[in-house]
Amino acid sequence: MPRIRSTSLEPFLPPEAISAFPFLARAENVRSLPGGRTSTVLLVSLGDERSQIVVKLAREDLANPLFQNKPHDEWAALCALSRHGVAPMPVGMHPLQDGTVLILYQYLSGNSGVPTAPDLARVLKRLHRIAPLKRFPIRPHAPDALLQEAEAMLADTVLPPWATSLRPTCLPTVHPFQPCLVHRDPIASNTVSTVSGDLVLIDWQCPAIGDPVEDIAHATSPAMAVVYGAEPVTPETLLMAYDDDQTARRATQLLPFYRWRMLCYCNWKAHQGDDAYAAAMEHEAADLEQMQADAHRKG
């Protein structure tokens, strides 16, 4: 979306939104925040530097095969997780007549999109230790289930010939784990390093109960780094900082399957007309190919 800067919310929100949150009428400065590709996100200053509110205009999107947009789950995540220091403080939520859902939360001052591996590992580990919320969906995590998800994305698309040979074929017996809360999209642009030194996760559009390896896989995805213009974090670096032997063993077994699924997702997005994912797919494929070569050598 084009960058927005204004002194009023009226051009961007209908009257019913201002009626739901009358304090928004005090807005003195409004600007769009970068990073989002599915929702409009505005930073609203209410005349006091300490009174800065993020206004997210989100629409439910269940058509996306990997990252569905579920505003009500995002709101539930903010309400439940902000007290644990892993999510921003919620302010309010209101569904609009056109189907858009307004989600308001306190703006976090700090640096966005530049987490260190230790900070990212720390916030993910803290999240993964929180008792799961039963309202969130349970994500597939077995190798064959990940392959099935990938195959579903290929139903109406065609992979480039060079990519088809990268599909994992050997299904390992995976080490057991305890399902936990997962963010599912903890990429660099969905983090804020606050002025207090804490790393907080934002954009909770698709939280779930699943495998911590999924968060590791997406946080280190070369494709996501390309799409969002971030410096990639390697799985080795993040897992070393995460410091959990069970998760590291599972990651060794499962990362090729998550890379394959992300490759298929990039292919799906490219067929939807998002050119950024066509280039990103090649980076994901190169990383998957390297993983397979490394596994073959260790053999």
ChimeraX commands (.cxc) that place a marker at each C-alpha (Angstrom):
marker #1 position 0.00,0.00,0.00 radius 0.5
marker #1 position 1.22,3.59,-0.54 radius 0.5
marker #1 position 2.67,5.36,2.47 radius 0.5
marker #1 position 0.12,7.46,4.33 radius 0.5
marker #1 position 0.70,10.59,6.36 radius 0.5
marker #1 position -2.12,12.79,7.58 radius 0.5
marker #1 position -3.34,14.84,10.52 radius 0.5
marker #1 position -6.70,13.05,10.68 radius 0.5
marker #1 position -8.10,9.53,10.56 radius 0.5
marker #1 position -11.26,10.59,8.76 radius 0.5
marker #1 position -9.95,9.77,5.23 radius 0.5
marker #1 position -9.08,6.22,6.33 radius 0.5
marker #1 position -11.77,5.16,8.79 radius 0.5
marker #1 position -15.57,5.33,8.55 radius 0.5
marker #1 position -17.53,7.30,11.18 radius 0.5
marker #1 position -18.50,4.07,12.95 radius 0.5
marker #1 position -14.84,3.48,13.81 radius 0.5
marker #1 position -14.52,6.89,15.44 radius 0.5
marker #1 position -17.81,6.27,17.26 radius 0.5
marker #1 position -16.46,2.98,18.61 radius 0.5
marker #1 position -13.23,4.64,19.79 radius 0.5
marker #1 position -14.00,8.36,20.42 radius 0.5
marker #1 position -10.42,9.07,21.55 radius 0.5
marker #1 position -9.30,8.54,17.93 radius 0.5
marker #1 position -10.91,11.89,17.11 radius 0.5
marker #1 position -7.98,13.48,18.99 radius 0.5
marker #1 position -5.53,12.17,16.39 radius 0.5
marker #1 position -2.91,14.78,15.52 radius 0.5
marker #1 position -0.74,12.68,13.29 radius 0.5
marker #1 position -1.45,9.53,11.27 radius 0.5
marker #1 position 1.07,7.54,9.24 radius 0.5
marker #1 position 1.24,4.08,7.79 radius 0.5
marker #1 position 3.64,1.54,9.22 radius 0.5
marker #1 position 5.78,-0.53,6.84 radius 0.5
marker #1 position 5.96,-4.30,6.59 radius 0.5
marker #1 position 2.36,-5.47,6.31 radius 0.5
marker #1 position 1.27,-7.16,3.07 radius 0.5
marker #1 position -2.25,-8.24,4.05 radius 0.5
marker #1 position -3.58,-5.46,6.29 radius 0.5
marker #1 position -3.42,-1.68,6.50 radius 0.5
marker #1 position -1.57,-0.66,9.66 radius 0.5
marker #1 position -1.61,2.94,10.91 radius 0.5
marker #1 position 0.27,4.67,13.71 radius 0.5
marker #1 position -1.95,7.24,15.38 radius 0.5
marker #1 position -0.47,9.93,17.63 radius 0.5
marker #1 position -2.96,11.49,20.02 radius 0.5
marker #1 position -1.02,14.62,20.89 radius 0.5
marker #1 position 1.26,13.04,23.44 radius 0.5
marker #1 position 4.34,11.01,22.56 radius 0.5
marker #1 position 3.27,8.44,25.14 radius 0.5
marker #1 position -0.17,8.16,23.53 radius 0.5
marker #1 position 0.58,6.35,20.32 radius 0.5
marker #1 position -1.84,3.69,19.14 radius 0.5
marker #1 position -1.51,1.20,16.32 radius 0.5
marker #1 position -4.72,0.83,14.33 radius 0.5
marker #1 position -4.81,-2.30,12.21 radius 0.5
marker #1 position -7.52,-2.73,9.59 radius 0.5
marker #1 position -7.69,-6.49,9.16 radius 0.5
marker #1 position -9.94,-8.67,7.04 radius 0.5
marker #1 position -10.46,-12.35,7.60 radius 0.5
marker #1 position -8.71,-14.26,4.83 radius 0.5
marker #1 position -9.13,-18.02,4.93 radius 0.5
marker #1 position -8.09,-18.51,1.30 radius 0.5
marker #1 position -4.38,-18.29,2.05 radius 0.5
marker #1 position -3.19,-21.90,2.36 radius 0.5
marker #1 position -0.42,-21.18,4.87 radius 0.5
marker #1 position -0.89,-17.81,6.60 radius 0.5
marker #1 position -4.60,-17.26,7.09 radius 0.5
marker #1 position -5.63,-13.87,8.43 radius 0.5
marker #1 position -7.83,-14.32,11.52 radius 0.5
marker #1 position -8.42,-10.98,13.25 radius 0.5
marker #1 position -10.36,-12.47,16.15 radius 0.5
marker #1 position -7.53,-14.91,16.88 radius 0.5
marker #1 position -5.08,-12.03,16.71 radius 0.5
marker #1 position -7.12,-10.11,19.26 radius 0.5
marker #1 position -7.30,-13.17,21.53 radius 0.5
marker #1 position -3.53,-13.57,21.29 radius 0.5
marker #1 position -2.91,-9.95,22.27 radius 0.5
marker #1 position -5.26,-10.21,25.23 radius 0.5
marker #1 position -3.72,-13.44,26.49 radius 0.5
marker #1 position -0.04,-12.92,25.72 radius 0.5
marker #1 position 0.70,-9.24,26.35 radius 0.5
marker #1 position 1.09,-9.90,30.08 radius 0.5
marker #1 position 3.83,-12.40,29.26 radius 0.5
marker #1 position 5.84,-9.77,27.39 radius 0.5
marker #1 position 5.66,-11.49,24.00 radius 0.5
marker #1 position 2.88,-9.36,22.44 radius 0.5
marker #1 position 1.82,-5.69,22.50 radius 0.5
marker #1 position -0.76,-4.36,24.97 radius 0.5
marker #1 position -4.28,-4.51,23.46 radius 0.5
marker #1 position -6.46,-1.40,23.42 radius 0.5
marker #1 position -9.64,-2.39,21.61 radius 0.5
marker #1 position -11.26,-4.42,18.84 radius 0.5
marker #1 position -14.31,-3.57,16.74 radius 0.5
marker #1 position -15.80,-5.26,13.64 radius 0.5
marker #1 position -16.93,-2.79,10.96 radius 0.5
marker #1 position -19.99,-3.24,8.78 radius 0.5
marker #1 position -17.90,-3.90,5.67 radius 0.5
marker #1 position -16.23,-6.92,7.28 radius 0.5
marker #1 position -13.03,-5.15,8.30 radius 0.5
marker #1 position -11.98,-5.68,11.91 radius 0.5
marker #1 position -10.25,-2.85,13.74 radius 0.5
marker #1 position -7.54,-4.01,16.14 radius 0.5
marker #1 position -5.95,-1.35,18.33 radius 0.5
marker #1 position -2.88,-1.86,20.48 radius 0.5
marker #1 position -0.23,0.23,22.18 radius 0.5
marker #1 position 2.62,1.25,19.91 radius 0.5
marker #1 position 6.00,-0.17,20.88 radius 0.5
marker #1 position 8.86,2.32,20.63 radius 0.5
marker #1 position 12.03,0.69,19.40 radius 0.5
marker #1 position 13.65,-0.89,16.38 radius 0.5
marker #1 position 11.55,-3.08,14.12 radius 0.5
marker #1 position 12.92,-5.81,11.91 radius 0.5
marker #1 position 16.46,-6.16,13.31 radius 0.5
marker #1 position 16.37,-8.88,16.00 radius 0.5
marker #1 position 19.50,-10.65,17.14 radius 0.5
marker #1 position 19.41,-14.44,17.16 radius 0.5
marker #1 position 19.66,-14.60,20.99 radius 0.5
marker #1 position 16.78,-12.13,21.41 radius 0.5
marker #1 position 14.62,-13.95,18.88 radius 0.5
marker #1 position 15.38,-17.31,20.47 radius 0.5
marker #1 position 14.56,-15.90,23.92 radius 0.5
marker #1 position 11.13,-14.57,22.95 radius 0.5
marker #1 position 10.25,-17.74,21.02 radius 0.5
marker #1 position 11.25,-19.95,23.92 radius 0.5
marker #1 position 9.18,-17.80,26.29 radius 0.5
marker #1 position 6.19,-18.12,23.95 radius 0.5
marker #1 position 6.59,-21.86,23.54 radius 0.5
marker #1 position 6.45,-22.31,27.33 radius 0.5
marker #1 position 3.09,-20.56,27.75 radius 0.5
marker #1 position 0.06,-22.80,28.19 radius 0.5
marker #1 position -1.74,-23.11,24.81 radius 0.5
marker #1 position -5.06,-21.34,24.23 radius 0.5
marker #1 position -7.66,-23.94,23.30 radius 0.5
marker #1 position -9.36,-21.63,20.78 radius 0.5
marker #1 position -6.35,-21.72,18.46 radius 0.5
marker #1 position -6.19,-24.38,15.72 radius 0.5
marker #1 position -3.84,-27.36,15.96 radius 0.5
marker #1 position -1.26,-27.29,13.18 radius 0.5
marker #1 position -0.02,-30.38,11.31 radius 0.5
marker #1 position 3.56,-31.18,12.13 radius 0.5
marker #1 position 4.37,-34.73,10.99 radius 0.5
marker #1 position 6.47,-35.04,7.80 radius 0.5
marker #1 position 3.67,-36.65,5.79 radius 0.5
marker #1 position 1.20,-33.95,6.91 radius 0.5
marker #1 position 3.61,-31.21,5.84 radius 0.5
marker #1 position 3.96,-32.89,2.44 radius 0.5
marker #1 position 0.18,-33.05,2.11 radius 0.5
marker #1 position -0.10,-29.31,2.82 radius 0.5
marker #1 position 2.51,-28.64,0.18 radius 0.5
marker #1 position 0.77,-30.86,-2.36 radius 0.5
marker #1 position -2.51,-29.00,-1.79 radius 0.5
marker #1 position -0.79,-25.75,-2.76 radius 0.5
marker #1 position 0.30,-27.34,-6.02 radius 0.5
marker #1 position -3.22,-28.43,-6.99 radius 0.5
marker #1 position -3.82,-25.47,-9.29 radius 0.5
marker #1 position -0.24,-24.49,-10.07 radius 0.5
marker #1 position 2.82,-25.95,-11.74 radius 0.5
marker #1 position 6.28,-26.00,-10.22 radius 0.5
marker #1 position 9.28,-25.08,-12.36 radius 0.5
marker #1 position 11.03,-28.27,-13.51 radius 0.5
marker #1 position 14.16,-27.44,-11.50 radius 0.5
marker #1 position 12.15,-27.47,-8.26 radius 0.5
marker #1 position 10.27,-30.76,-8.50 radius 0.5
marker #1 position 13.30,-32.92,-7.66 radius 0.5
marker #1 position 13.70,-31.17,-4.30 radius 0.5
marker #1 position 10.62,-32.79,-2.76 radius 0.5
marker #1 position 11.69,-34.77,0.34 radius 0.5
marker #1 position 11.10,-38.49,-0.13 radius 0.5
marker #1 position 12.30,-40.21,3.06 radius 0.5
marker #1 position 9.90,-39.86,6.00 radius 0.5
marker #1 position 11.91,-39.92,9.24 radius 0.5
marker #1 position 10.65,-41.19,12.58 radius 0.5
marker #1 position 10.47,-37.87,14.35 radius 0.5
marker #1 position 11.34,-37.32,17.99 radius 0.5
marker #1 position 8.24,-36.66,20.14 radius 0.5
marker #1 position 7.40,-33.20,21.45 radius 0.5
marker #1 position 4.84,-31.32,23.52 radius 0.5
marker #1 position 2.54,-29.17,21.33 radius 0.5
marker #1 position 2.81,-25.52,22.27 radius 0.5
marker #1 position 1.74,-22.03,21.29 radius 0.5
marker #1 position 3.35,-20.92,18.05 radius 0.5
marker #1 position 3.30,-17.51,16.37 radius 0.5
marker #1 position 3.78,-19.08,12.92 radius 0.5
marker #1 position 5.21,-15.93,11.31 radius 0.5
marker #1 position 8.04,-14.73,13.58 radius 0.5
marker #1 position 10.03,-13.14,10.77 radius 0.5
marker #1 position 12.24,-10.13,11.44 radius 0.5
marker #1 position 9.65,-7.57,10.34 radius 0.5
marker #1 position 7.20,-8.99,12.90 radius 0.5
marker #1 position 9.49,-8.17,15.81 radius 0.5
marker #1 position 10.16,-4.98,17.76 radius 0.5
marker #1 position 13.25,-4.48,19.92 radius 0.5
marker #1 position 11.83,-2.15,22.54 radius 0.5
marker #1 position 13.66,0.65,24.30 radius 0.5
marker #1 position 13.65,-1.49,27.46 radius 0.5
marker #1 position 15.70,-4.11,25.64 radius 0.5
marker #1 position 12.97,-6.72,25.22 radius 0.5
marker #1 position 11.99,-8.28,21.90 radius 0.5
marker #1 position 8.23,-8.41,21.30 radius 0.5
marker #1 position 6.35,-10.22,18.53 radius 0.5
marker #1 position 3.69,-8.40,16.50 radius 0.5
marker #1 position 1.29,-9.42,13.69 radius 0.5
marker #1 position -0.46,-12.29,15.46 radius 0.5
marker #1 position -2.79,-13.02,12.54 radius 0.5
marker #1 position -2.42,-16.82,12.56 radius 0.5
marker #1 position -1.41,-18.15,16.00 radius 0.5
marker #1 position -1.80,-21.85,16.59 radius 0.5
marker #1 position -0.95,-24.85,18.70 radius 0.5
marker #1 position 1.87,-26.72,17.06 radius 0.5
marker #1 position 5.53,-27.56,16.83 radius 0.5
marker #1 position 8.18,-25.02,17.92 radius 0.5
marker #1 position 10.15,-26.12,14.86 radius 0.5
marker #1 position 7.58,-24.36,12.67 radius 0.5
marker #1 position 8.51,-21.03,14.27 radius 0.5
marker #1 position 12.20,-21.86,13.85 radius 0.5
marker #1 position 11.63,-22.77,10.20 radius 0.5
marker #1 position 9.69,-19.61,9.33 radius 0.5
marker #1 position 12.00,-17.32,11.31 radius 0.5
marker #1 position 14.95,-18.65,9.29 radius 0.5
marker #1 position 13.20,-18.92,5.93 radius 0.5
marker #1 position 15.38,-17.45,3.16 radius 0.5
marker #1 position 12.23,-16.75,1.13 radius 0.5
marker #1 position 10.65,-14.67,3.89 radius 0.5
marker #1 position 13.89,-12.75,4.34 radius 0.5
marker #1 position 13.88,-11.88,0.63 radius 0.5
marker #1 position 10.20,-10.88,0.53 radius 0.5
marker #1 position 10.51,-8.61,3.55 radius 0.5
marker #1 position 14.00,-7.30,2.87 radius 0.5
marker #1 position 15.58,-8.68,6.04 radius 0.5
marker #1 position 18.95,-10.15,6.88 radius 0.5
marker #1 position 18.48,-13.94,7.03 radius 0.5
marker #1 position 19.08,-15.80,10.28 radius 0.5
marker #1 position 20.45,-19.31,9.88 radius 0.5
marker #1 position 18.78,-22.26,11.63 radius 0.5
marker #1 position 22.11,-23.19,13.21 radius 0.5
marker #1 position 22.49,-19.75,14.79 radius 0.5
marker #1 position 18.92,-19.59,16.05 radius 0.5
marker #1 position 18.91,-23.16,17.37 radius 0.5
marker #1 position 22.18,-22.59,19.20 radius 0.5
marker #1 position 20.63,-19.60,20.94 radius 0.5
marker #1 position 17.34,-21.47,21.54 radius 0.5
marker #1 position 19.37,-24.11,23.37 radius 0.5
marker #1 position 16.99,-27.06,23.47 radius 0.5
marker #1 position 18.32,-30.44,22.37 radius 0.5
marker #1 position 14.90,-31.93,21.60 radius 0.5
marker #1 position 13.91,-29.01,19.38 radius 0.5
marker #1 position 17.30,-29.10,17.65 radius 0.5
marker #1 position 16.92,-32.82,16.86 radius 0.5
marker #1 position 13.41,-32.28,15.51 radius 0.5
marker #1 position 14.60,-29.32,13.44 radius 0.5
marker #1 position 17.28,-31.45,11.80 radius 0.5
marker #1 position 14.60,-33.94,10.78 radius 0.5
marker #1 position 11.83,-31.51,9.82 radius 0.5
marker #1 position 13.43,-28.39,8.35 radius 0.5
marker #1 position 13.65,-29.90,4.82 radius 0.5
marker #1 position 9.88,-30.52,4.93 radius 0.5
marker #1 position 9.17,-26.98,6.10 radius 0.5
marker #1 position 11.49,-25.62,3.39 radius 0.5
marker #1 position 9.64,-27.68,0.75 radius 0.5
marker #1 position 6.28,-26.44,2.00 radius 0.5
marker #1 position 7.51,-22.82,1.91 radius 0.5
marker #1 position 8.83,-23.36,-1.61 radius 0.5
marker #1 position 5.37,-24.57,-2.67 radius 0.5
marker #1 position 3.78,-21.61,-0.91 radius 0.5
marker #1 position 6.06,-19.19,-2.77 radius 0.5
marker #1 position 5.07,-20.89,-6.01 radius 0.5
marker #1 position 1.38,-20.47,-5.07 radius 0.5
marker #1 position 1.89,-16.79,-4.24 radius 0.5
marker #1 position 3.75,-16.21,-7.50 radius 0.5
marker #1 position 0.82,-17.74,-9.40 radius 0.5
marker #1 position -1.44,-15.31,-7.54 radius 0.5
marker #1 position 0.54,-12.48,-9.14 radius 0.5
marker #1 position 2.94,-11.60,-6.30 radius 0.5
marker #1 position 6.23,-11.36,-8.18 radius 0.5
marker #1 position 8.30,-10.97,-5.00 radius 0.5
marker #1 position 7.69,-14.63,-4.22 radius 0.5
marker #1 position 9.03,-15.89,-7.55 radius 0.5
marker #1 position 12.54,-14.71,-6.66 radius 0.5
marker #1 position 12.08,-15.75,-3.03 radius 0.5
marker #1 position 11.28,-19.30,-4.09 radius 0.5
marker #1 position 14.73,-19.70,-5.61 radius 0.5
marker #1 position 16.37,-18.75,-2.30 radius 0.5
marker #1 position 14.23,-21.25,-0.40 radius 0.5
marker #1 position 15.07,-23.92,-2.96 radius 0.5
marker #1 position 18.81,-23.25,-2.70 radius 0.5
marker #1 position 18.67,-23.64,1.08 radius 0.5
marker #1 position 16.67,-26.87,0.79 radius 0.5
marker #1 position 19.14,-28.23,-1.76 radius 0.5
marker #1 position 22.03,-27.44,0.60 radius 0.5
marker #1 position 20.26,-29.19,3.49 radius 0.5
marker #1 position 19.76,-32.28,1.37 radius 0.5
marker #1 position 23.38,-32.26,0.23 radius 0.5
marker #1 position 24.58,-31.92,3.85 radius 0.5
marker #1 position 22.33,-34.79,4.95 radius 0.5
marker #1 position 23.63,-36.98,2.11 radius 0.5
marker #1 position 27.25,-36.33,3.12 radius 0.5
marker #1 position 26.51,-37.22,6.74 radius 0.5
marker #1 position 24.65,-40.18,5.46 radius 0.5
marker link #1:1,2 radius 0.2
marker link #1:2,3 radius 0.2
marker link #1:3,4 radius 0.2
marker link #1:4,5 radius 0.2
marker link #1:5,6 radius 0.2
marker link #1:6,7 radius 0.2
marker link #1:7,8 radius 0.2
marker link #1:8,9 radius 0.2
marker link #1:9,10 radius 0.2
marker link #1:10,11 radius 0.2
marker link #1:11,12 radius 0.2
marker link #1:12,13 radius 0.2
marker link #1:13,14 radius 0.2
marker link #1:14,15 radius 0.2
marker link #1:15,16 radius 0.2
marker link #1:16,17 radius 0.2
marker link #1:17,18 radius 0.2
marker link #1:18,19 radius 0.2
marker link #1:19,20 radius 0.2
marker link #1:20,21 radius 0.2
marker link #1:21,22 radius 0.2
marker link #1:22,23 radius 0.2
marker link #1:23,24 radius 0.2
marker link #1:24,25 radius 0.2
marker link #1:25,26 radius 0.2
marker link #1:26,27 radius 0.2
marker link #1:27,28 radius 0.2
marker link #1:28,29 radius 0.2
marker link #1:29,30 radius 0.2
marker link #1:30,31 radius 0.2
marker link #1:31,32 radius 0.2
marker link #1:32,33 radius 0.2
marker link #1:33,34 radius 0.2
marker link #1:34,35 radius 0.2
marker link #1:35,36 radius 0.2
marker link #1:36,37 radius 0.2
marker link #1:37,38 radius 0.2
marker link #1:38,39 radius 0.2
marker link #1:39,40 radius 0.2
marker link #1:40,41 radius 0.2
marker link #1:41,42 radius 0.2
marker link #1:42,43 radius 0.2
marker link #1:43,44 radius 0.2
marker link #1:44,45 radius 0.2
marker link #1:45,46 radius 0.2
marker link #1:46,47 radius 0.2
marker link #1:47,48 radius 0.2
marker link #1:48,49 radius 0.2
marker link #1:49,50 radius 0.2
marker link #1:50,51 radius 0.2
marker link #1:51,52 radius 0.2
marker link #1:52,53 radius 0.2
marker link #1:53,54 radius 0.2
marker link #1:54,55 radius 0.2
marker link #1:55,56 radius 0.2
marker link #1:56,57 radius 0.2
marker link #1:57,58 radius 0.2
marker link #1:58,59 radius 0.2
marker link #1:59,60 radius 0.2
marker link #1:60,61 radius 0.2
marker link #1:61,62 radius 0.2
marker link #1:62,63 radius 0.2
marker link #1:63,64 radius 0.2
marker link #1:64,65 radius 0.2
marker link #1:65,66 radius 0.2
marker link #1:66,67 radius 0.2
marker link #1:67,68 radius 0.2
marker link #1:68,69 radius 0.2
marker link #1:69,70 radius 0.2
marker link #1:70,71 radius 0.2
marker link #1:71,72 radius 0.2
marker link #1:72,73 radius 0.2
marker link #1:73,74 radius 0.2
marker link #1:74,75 radius 0.2
marker link #1:75,76 radius 0.2
marker link #1:76,77 radius 0.2
marker link #1:77,78 radius 0.2
marker link #1:78,79 radius 0.2
marker link #1:79,80 radius 0.2
marker link #1:80,81 radius 0.2
marker link #1:81,82 radius 0.2
marker link #1:82,83 radius 0.2
marker link #1:83,84 radius 0.2
marker link #1:84,85 radius 0.2
marker link #1:85,86 radius 0.2
marker link #1:86,87 radius 0.2
marker link #1:87,88 radius 0.2
marker link #1:88,89 radius 0.2
marker link #1:89,90 radius 0.2
marker link #1:90,91 radius 0.2
marker link #1:91,92 radius 0.2
marker link #1:92,93 radius 0.2
marker link #1:93,94 radius 0.2
marker link #1:94,95 radius 0.2
marker link #1:95,96 radius 0.2
marker link #1:96,97 radius 0.2
marker link #1:97,98 radius 0.2
marker link #1:98,99 radius 0.2
marker link #1:99,100 radius 0.2
marker link #1:100,101 radius 0.2
marker link #1:101,102 radius 0.2
marker link #1:102,103 radius 0.2
marker link #1:103,104 radius 0.2
marker link #1:104,105 radius 0.2
marker link #1:105,106 radius 0.2
marker link #1:106,107 radius 0.2
marker link #1:107,108 radius 0.2
marker link #1:108,109 radius 0.2
marker link #1:109,110 radius 0.2
marker link #1:110,111 radius 0.2
marker link #1:111,112 radius 0.2
marker link #1:112,113 radius 0.2
marker link #1:113,114 radius 0.2
marker link #1:114,115 radius 0.2
marker link #1:115,116 radius 0.2
marker link #1:116,117 radius 0.2
marker link #1:117,118 radius 0.2
marker link #1:118,119 radius 0.2
marker link #1:119,120 radius 0.2
marker link #1:120,121 radius 0.2
marker link #1:121,122 radius 0.2
marker link #1:122,123 radius 0.2
marker link #1:123,124 radius 0.2
marker link #1:124,125 radius 0.2
marker link #1:125,126 radius 0.2
marker link #1:126,127 radius 0.2
marker link #1:127,128 radius 0.2
marker link #1:128,129 radius 0.2
marker link #1:129,130 radius 0.2
marker link #1:130,131 radius 0.2
marker link #1:131,132 radius 0.2
marker link #1:132,133 radius 0.2
marker link #1:133,134 radius 0.2
marker link #1:134,135 radius 0.2
marker link #1:135,136 radius 0.2
marker link #1:136,137 radius 0.2
marker link #1:137,138 radius 0.2
marker link #1:138,139 radius 0.2
marker link #1:139,140 radius 0.2
marker link #1:140,141 radius 0.2
marker link #1:141,142 radius 0.2
marker link #1:142,143 radius 0.2
marker link #1:143,144 radius 0.2
marker link #1:144,145 radius 0.2
marker link #1:145,146 radius 0.2
marker link #1:146,147 radius 0.2
marker link #1:147,148 radius 0.2
marker link #1:148,149 radius 0.2
marker link #1:149,150 radius 0.2
marker link #1:150,151 radius 0.2
marker link #1:151,152 radius 0.2
marker link #1:152,153 radius 0.2
marker link #1:153,154 radius 0.2
marker link #1:154,155 radius 0.2
marker link #1:155,156 radius 0.2
marker link #1:156,157 radius 0.2
marker link #1:157,158 radius 0.2
marker link #1:158,159 radius 0.2
marker link #1:159,160 radius 0.2
marker link #1:160,161 radius 0.2
marker link #1:161,162 radius 0.2
marker link #1:162,163 radius 0.2
marker link #1:163,164 radius 0.2
marker link #1:164,165 radius 0.2
marker link #1:165,166 radius 0.2
marker link #1:166,167 radius 0.2
marker link #1:167,168 radius 0.2
marker link #1:168,169 radius 0.2
marker link #1:169,170 radius 0.2
marker link #1:170,171 radius 0.2
marker link #1:171,172 radius 0.2
marker link #1:172,173 radius 0.2
marker link #1:173,174 radius 0.2
marker link #1:174,175 radius 0.2
marker link #1:175,176 radius 0.2
marker link #1:176,177 radius 0.2
marker link #1:177,178 radius 0.2
marker link #1:178,179 radius 0.2
marker link #1:179,180 radius 0.2
marker link #1:180,181 radius 0.2
marker link #1:181,182 radius 0.2
marker link #1:182,183 radius 0.2
marker link #1:183,184 radius 0.2
marker link #1:184,185 radius 0.2
marker link #1:185,186 radius 0.2
marker link #1:186,187 radius 0.2
marker link #1:187,188 radius 0.2
marker link #1:188,189 radius 0.2
marker link #1:189,190 radius 0.2
marker link #1:190,191 radius 0.2
marker link #1:191,192 radius 0.2
marker link #1:192,193 radius 0.2
marker link #1:193,194 radius 0.2
marker link #1:194,195 radius 0.2
marker link #1:195,196 radius 0.2
marker link #1:196,197 radius 0.2
marker link #1:197,198 radius 0.2
marker link #1:198,199 radius 0.2
marker link #1:199,200 radius 0.2
marker link #1:200,201 radius 0.2
marker link #1:201,202 radius 0.2
marker link #1:202,203 radius 0.2
marker link #1:203,204 radius 0.2
marker link #1:204,205 radius 0.2
marker link #1:205,206 radius 0.2
marker link #1:206,207 radius 0.2
marker link #1:207,208 radius 0.2
marker link #1:208,209 radius 0.2
marker link #1:209,210 radius 0.2
marker link #1:210,211 radius 0.2
marker link #1:211,212 radius 0.2
marker link #1:212,213 radius 0.2
marker link #1:213,214 radius 0.2
marker link #1:214,215 radius 0.2
marker link #1:215,216 radius 0.2
marker link #1:216,217 radius 0.2
marker link #1:217,218 radius 0.2
marker link #1:218,219 radius 0.2
marker link #1:219,220 radius 0.2
marker link #1:220,221 radius 0.2
marker link #1:221,222 radius 0.2
marker link #1:222,223 radius 0.2
marker link #1:223,224 radius 0.2
marker link #1:224,225 radius 0.2
marker link #1:225,226 radius 0.2
marker link #1:226,227 radius 0.2
marker link #1:227,228 radius 0.2
marker link #1:228,229 radius 0.2
marker link #1:229,230 radius 0.2
marker link #1:230,231 radius 0.2
marker link #1:231,232 radius 0.2
marker link #1:232,233 radius 0.2
marker link #1:233,234 radius 0.2
marker link #1:234,235 radius 0.2
marker link #1:235,236 radius 0.2
marker link #1:236,237 radius 0.2
marker link #1:237,238 radius 0.2
marker link #1:238,239 radius 0.2
marker link #1:239,240 radius 0.2
marker link #1:240,241 radius 0.2
marker link #1:241,242 radius 0.2
marker link #1:242,243 radius 0.2
marker link #1:243,244 radius 0.2
marker link #1:244,245 radius 0.2
marker link #1:245,246 radius 0.2
marker link #1:246,247 radius 0.2
marker link #1:247,248 radius 0.2
marker link #1:248,249 radius 0.2
marker link #1:249,250 radius 0.2
marker link #1:250,251 radius 0.2
marker link #1:251,252 radius 0.2
marker link #1:252,253 radius 0.2
marker link #1:253,254 radius 0.2
marker link #1:254,255 radius 0.2
marker link #1:255,256 radius 0.2
marker link #1:256,257 radius 0.2
marker link #1:257,258 radius 0.2
marker link #1:258,259 radius 0.2
marker link #1:259,260 radius 0.2
marker link #1:260,261 radius 0.2
marker link #1:261,262 radius 0.2
marker link #1:262,263 radius 0.2
marker link #1:263,264 radius 0.2
marker link #1:264,265 radius 0.2
marker link #1:265,266 radius 0.2
marker link #1:266,267 radius 0.2
marker link #1:267,268 radius 0.2
marker link #1:268,269 radius 0.2
marker link #1:269,270 radius 0.2
marker link #1:270,271 radius 0.2
marker link #1:271,272 radius 0.2
marker link #1:272,273 radius 0.2
marker link #1:273,274 radius 0.2
marker link #1:274,275 radius 0.2
marker link #1:275,276 radius 0.2
marker link #1:276,277 radius 0.2
marker link #1:277,278 radius 0.2
marker link #1:278,279 radius 0.2
marker link #1:279,280 radius 0.2
marker link #1:280,281 radius 0.2
marker link #1:281,282 radius 0.2
marker link #1:282,283 radius 0.2
marker link #1:283,284 radius 0.2
marker link #1:284,285 radius 0.2
marker link #1:285,286 radius 0.2
marker link #1:286,287 radius 0.2
marker link #1:287,288 radius 0.2
marker link #1:288,289 radius 0.2
marker link #1:289,290 radius 0.2
marker link #1:290,291 radius 0.2
marker link #1:291,292 radius 0.2
marker link #1:292,293 radius 0.2
marker link #1:293,294 radius 0.2
marker link #1:294,295 radius 0.2
marker link #1:295,296 radius 0.2
marker link #1:296,297 radius 0.2
marker link #1:297,298 radius 0.2
marker link #1:298,299 radius 0.2
view
